[in-house]
Amino acid sequence: MKVLLAVCAVAAACSPQIDAAGRGAASSDLVASNGENLNGENLNGENLNGENLNGPFSNGPGMALNVDHALFDGATLNGRTLDSVYLDGSMLHGFAGNNELTGFEFDNARFQATLLDGTPLTLRITDVNRPAFGSDVWTYLVQFRDARNNWHPLCLDADNDAVYAIALDGRWNYGRGVPGGGDHVVDPASFTFACKGLGALGKCVSMGYEPWATLADGTSLAPYHEACTRALRADYCGDGNSWTVNGRRIDLWDSVGSSSRRGRSGSSRRSGTTPERPA
């Protein structure tokens, strides 16, 4: 896996002598020689996706519930079950009979999802935002339904205002301090709503590491996105355990020109179930 100069502290961070209670107390978790901050995203945090690990209904920035992943299968739109749904980059596509659905047409779509503990729940999209100029990142305002059939925002900022999410293919291992912790899991049946700006998954997309994109020379940005998520969280051991604190200022550097947007091609990778167009 490509590395964003996060290995400088591997030996120290993985040492058994380190006191976990004092992690993040050092003056800097990540320092790179170029002194640049990518796109103003200079604040990191401990969470992979803004997950609220202390229980349901977040009271502050993060994900209100610990959603592990959402499913393509069983998606509905205005009460009709879709024949297929898939991601092209971060834009949702699907078919309902002979009708192809893209982008804005997924407003009011519903998806089945699973919490980290395996509990099922329902998500719905209440708004779709087109990409900003020069970007191909679509964002979605997502809500979840509670046991009383009330709907609540999935992603919340510090003022408890709803935050948009980015749809990413597959799912992640949210384990900490375990083999495979923090890994991206390739799963064609699932996708992840990453809270924009609230966790490493969404932040790294905003920094230009779009996992569906490739550079002009064909280099995939998927491994750079995964390396970025570990760098932001100071996951030096590659086991999902974060060695940073919220608000830590960091600089990033990579081997593809600092900001991965430079020289990037427009190609993307599809995920999900993508059958032929119905006859």
C-alpha positions as CSV (number, residue, x, y, z in Angstrom):
1,M,0.0,0.0,0.0
2,K,1.2,3.5,-0.8
3,V,2.3,5.4,2.2
4,L,1.8,9.1,2.9
5,L,4.9,9.5,5.1
6,A,3.1,8.1,8.1
7,V,5.7,5.5,8.8
8,C,8.1,7.9,10.6
9,A,6.6,7.0,13.9
10,V,5.7,3.3,13.4
11,A,8.3,2.0,15.8
12,A,7.3,4.3,18.6
13,A,3.5,4.1,18.1
14,C,3.5,0.3,18.0
15,S,5.8,-0.1,21.0
16,P,4.3,-1.9,24.0
17,Q,5.8,0.9,26.2
18,I,3.4,3.5,24.8
19,D,0.7,4.6,27.2
20,A,-2.5,4.7,25.2
21,A,-4.0,7.2,27.6
22,G,-1.3,9.7,26.6
23,R,-1.5,9.3,22.8
24,G,-1.7,12.5,20.9
25,A,0.2,14.4,23.5
26,A,3.2,14.9,21.2
27,S,3.6,18.2,19.5
28,S,2.9,16.8,16.1
29,D,1.6,13.4,14.9
30,L,2.5,13.9,11.2
31,V,5.0,16.3,9.7
32,A,6.1,16.4,6.1
33,S,8.8,18.4,4.5
34,N,6.8,20.4,2.0
35,G,4.8,22.3,4.7
36,E,1.6,22.2,2.6
37,N,-2.0,21.6,3.8
38,L,-4.2,19.9,1.2
39,N,-7.2,22.0,0.2
40,G,-7.4,23.6,3.7
41,E,-8.2,20.2,5.3
42,N,-5.7,20.5,8.1
43,L,-7.7,19.1,11.0
44,N,-8.0,15.4,11.6
45,G,-9.6,13.2,14.2
46,E,-9.8,9.8,15.6
47,N,-12.8,8.4,13.8
48,L,-12.7,6.6,10.5
49,N,-16.2,7.7,9.4
50,G,-17.4,10.0,12.2
51,E,-18.8,7.0,14.0
52,N,-20.3,7.5,17.4
53,L,-18.8,4.7,19.5
54,N,-20.4,5.7,22.8
55,G,-23.9,4.8,21.8
56,P,-26.8,5.9,19.6
57,F,-27.9,9.5,18.8
58,S,-24.7,11.5,18.7
59,N,-24.7,14.8,20.6
60,G,-22.1,16.6,18.6
61,P,-20.1,16.1,15.4
62,G,-20.2,12.6,13.9
63,M,-22.5,9.9,12.8
64,A,-25.7,9.6,14.9
65,L,-25.6,5.8,14.6
66,N,-22.7,3.4,14.0
67,V,-23.7,2.4,10.5
68,D,-21.3,-0.3,9.1
69,H,-22.5,-0.3,5.5
70,A,-25.5,0.0,3.2
71,L,-26.8,-2.5,0.6
72,F,-27.4,-2.1,-3.1
73,D,-29.9,-4.9,-3.1
74,G,-33.4,-4.0,-2.0
75,A,-33.1,-0.3,-2.7
76,T,-36.5,1.4,-3.4
77,L,-37.5,4.7,-4.9
78,N,-41.0,6.1,-4.2
79,G,-42.1,2.7,-3.0
80,R,-40.8,0.7,-6.0
81,T,-38.0,-1.8,-5.6
82,L,-35.2,-1.0,-8.1
83,D,-34.0,-3.8,-10.3
84,S,-30.4,-2.8,-9.8
85,V,-28.3,-0.1,-8.2
86,Y,-24.6,0.6,-8.5
87,L,-22.0,3.4,-8.1
88,D,-20.1,5.0,-10.9
89,G,-17.6,6.9,-8.9
90,S,-19.7,8.5,-6.2
91,M,-22.8,8.9,-8.3
92,L,-25.6,6.4,-7.8
93,H,-27.1,4.7,-10.8
94,G,-29.9,2.2,-11.2
95,F,-32.6,0.6,-13.3
96,A,-36.3,0.4,-12.7
97,G,-37.5,-1.7,-15.6
98,N,-36.3,0.1,-18.7
99,N,-35.8,3.4,-16.9
100,E,-32.2,4.3,-16.0
101,L,-31.8,6.4,-12.9
102,T,-28.9,8.6,-12.2
103,G,-27.8,11.4,-9.8
104,F,-30.7,13.6,-8.7
105,E,-33.2,10.9,-9.4
106,F,-32.1,9.1,-6.3
107,D,-33.7,11.8,-4.1
108,N,-36.1,9.9,-1.8
109,A,-34.4,6.6,-2.4
110,R,-34.3,4.1,0.5
111,F,-31.6,1.6,1.3
112,Q,-31.3,-1.2,3.8
113,A,-28.2,-0.9,6.0
114,T,-26.5,-2.6,8.9
115,L,-25.1,-1.2,12.2
116,L,-21.7,-2.2,13.5
117,D,-23.5,-4.7,15.9
118,G,-25.4,-6.2,13.0
119,T,-28.7,-4.5,13.7
120,P,-30.6,-3.7,10.5
121,L,-32.0,-0.2,9.7
122,T,-33.4,1.8,6.9
123,L,-31.7,4.9,5.3
124,R,-33.2,7.4,2.9
125,I,-31.8,10.2,0.8
126,T,-33.6,13.5,1.2
127,D,-31.4,15.7,-1.0
128,V,-28.7,15.2,-3.7
129,N,-25.9,17.7,-4.4
130,R,-24.2,17.9,-7.8
131,P,-20.4,18.1,-7.8
132,A,-18.8,21.5,-7.5
133,F,-17.0,22.9,-10.6
134,G,-14.0,20.7,-11.4
135,S,-15.1,17.9,-9.2
136,D,-16.9,14.6,-9.7
137,V,-17.9,14.1,-6.1
138,W,-21.7,13.7,-5.5
139,T,-23.0,14.2,-2.0
140,Y,-26.2,13.0,-0.4
141,L,-28.2,14.2,2.6
142,V,-29.0,10.9,4.4
143,Q,-31.5,10.1,7.2
144,F,-32.1,7.0,9.3
145,R,-35.4,5.7,10.6
146,D,-35.7,4.8,14.3
147,A,-37.9,2.2,16.0
148,R,-40.8,4.7,16.2
149,N,-40.6,5.4,12.4
150,N,-39.2,8.8,13.0
151,W,-36.4,10.1,10.7
152,H,-33.1,11.7,11.9
153,P,-30.0,13.0,10.1
154,L,-27.3,10.4,9.8
155,C,-24.4,12.9,9.8
156,L,-24.2,15.9,12.2
157,D,-21.8,18.7,12.7
158,A,-20.8,20.4,16.0
159,D,-24.1,22.4,16.0
160,N,-26.1,19.2,15.3
161,D,-26.9,20.4,11.8
162,A,-27.2,17.8,9.1
163,V,-24.1,17.1,7.0
164,Y,-24.0,15.6,3.5
165,A,-22.3,12.2,2.9
166,I,-20.3,10.7,0.0
167,A,-21.1,7.3,-1.3
168,L,-18.1,5.0,-1.5
169,D,-17.9,1.5,-2.8
170,G,-17.5,-1.4,-0.4
171,R,-17.2,-1.2,3.4
172,W,-14.6,-0.7,6.0
173,N,-13.3,-2.7,9.0
174,Y,-14.0,-0.4,12.0
175,G,-12.0,-2.5,14.4
176,R,-9.3,-0.9,16.5
177,G,-6.1,-2.6,17.5
178,V,-7.0,-5.8,15.6
179,P,-5.7,-7.4,12.4
180,G,-7.5,-5.8,9.5
181,G,-8.7,-2.8,11.5
182,G,-9.1,0.2,9.3
183,D,-9.0,-1.9,6.1
184,H,-11.2,-1.2,3.1
185,V,-13.2,-4.4,2.4
186,V,-14.1,-5.0,-1.3
187,D,-17.7,-6.1,-1.3
188,P,-19.8,-5.6,-4.5
189,A,-23.0,-5.9,-2.6
190,S,-22.4,-3.0,-0.2
191,F,-21.4,0.7,-0.1
192,T,-20.6,3.2,2.6
193,F,-22.0,6.7,3.2
194,A,-19.0,8.7,4.4
195,C,-19.9,11.8,6.4
196,K,-18.3,14.7,4.6
197,G,-15.6,16.4,6.8
198,L,-16.4,14.3,9.9
199,G,-14.2,11.3,9.5
200,A,-11.1,10.2,7.6
201,L,-13.1,8.5,4.8
202,G,-14.9,11.7,3.7
203,K,-11.9,14.0,4.4
204,C,-9.6,12.1,2.2
205,V,-12.0,12.3,-0.7
206,S,-12.2,16.1,-0.2
207,M,-8.4,16.2,-0.3
208,G,-8.4,14.7,-3.8
209,Y,-7.9,11.0,-3.0
210,E,-11.0,9.8,-4.7
211,P,-10.8,6.0,-4.5
212,W,-12.7,5.5,-7.8
213,A,-10.4,7.8,-9.8
214,T,-7.2,7.1,-11.7
215,L,-4.3,9.3,-12.7
216,A,-3.4,10.0,-16.3
217,D,-0.9,7.2,-16.2
218,G,-3.5,4.7,-15.0
219,T,-2.5,4.8,-11.3
220,S,-5.5,4.1,-9.1
221,L,-6.1,6.4,-6.2
222,A,-7.8,3.7,-4.1
223,P,-4.6,2.7,-2.2
224,Y,-3.8,6.4,-1.7
225,H,-7.2,7.0,-0.2
226,E,-6.7,4.1,2.2
227,A,-3.2,5.4,3.1
228,C,-4.7,8.8,3.7
229,T,-7.3,7.5,6.1
230,R,-4.5,5.9,8.1
231,A,-2.4,9.0,8.0
232,L,-5.2,11.3,9.2
233,R,-5.9,9.0,12.1
234,A,-2.2,8.3,12.9
235,D,-3.0,4.6,12.4
236,Y,0.8,3.9,12.4
237,C,0.4,0.2,13.1
238,G,-2.2,-0.4,10.4
239,D,-4.6,-2.1,12.8
240,G,-7.3,0.6,13.0
241,N,-6.0,2.1,16.3
242,S,-5.8,5.9,16.2
243,W,-2.8,7.7,17.9
244,T,-4.1,11.2,17.4
245,V,-6.6,13.5,19.0
246,N,-9.4,15.6,17.4
247,G,-8.0,19.0,16.1
248,R,-4.5,17.8,15.5
249,R,-2.9,19.9,12.7
250,I,-1.0,17.8,10.1
251,D,0.7,18.1,6.7
252,L,0.5,15.5,4.0
253,W,2.8,14.6,1.2
254,D,2.6,11.9,-1.4
255,S,4.5,10.6,-4.5
256,V,1.8,11.7,-7.0
257,G,2.3,15.4,-6.7
258,S,0.9,16.4,-3.2
259,S,-2.7,17.1,-4.5
260,S,-3.8,14.1,-6.4
261,R,-6.1,16.2,-8.5
262,R,-3.2,17.2,-10.7
263,G,-2.9,15.1,-13.8
264,R,-5.9,13.0,-12.8
265,S,-7.9,11.3,-15.5
266,G,-11.7,11.4,-15.6
267,S,-12.1,7.6,-15.5
268,S,-13.8,6.0,-12.6
269,R,-14.6,2.5,-11.3
270,R,-18.1,1.1,-11.1
271,S,-19.2,-1.0,-8.1
272,G,-22.4,-2.8,-7.2
273,T,-24.6,-5.0,-9.3
274,T,-24.5,-3.8,-12.9
275,P,-26.6,-6.0,-15.2
276,E,-27.2,-5.3,-18.8
277,R,-29.8,-2.7,-19.6
278,P,-33.2,-4.4,-19.6
279,A,-34.4,-5.3,-23.1
